[in-house]
Amino acid sequence: MMKVNVEIDCTPAEARAFLGLPDVTALNERFSAEMIRRMDENMSSLEPDALMRQWTAYGGQMSDTFMNLMRQAAVTPAAGNKK
């Protein structure tokens, strides 16, 4: 068995050019700029009071349903524990 190691010292741009891969720098910059623009537009929805309004949009009904489910699970014995 023969083992060969080859080390190449080059920049990412040089490696892309050598392998024939496209330069996506412009696309990456445009994508990053668009993501930053979208985050800036939606920054107000990340404020704590706005988040709480979204999370509590269902009112207390969701927490009541969850608590009822937990109570029922605590009272009802597990199916595998029957003797």
Sequence and secondary structure as in RCSB ss.txt:
>XXXX:A:sequence
MMKVNVEIDCTPAEARAFLGLPDVTALNERFSAEMIRRMDENMSSLEPDALMRQWTAYGGQMSDTFMNLMRQAAV
TPAAGNKK
>XXXX:A:secstr
           HHHHHHHHT    HHHHHHHHHHHHHHHHHTGGGGSHHHHHHHHTTTTTHHHHHHHHHHHHHHH
S  GGG  
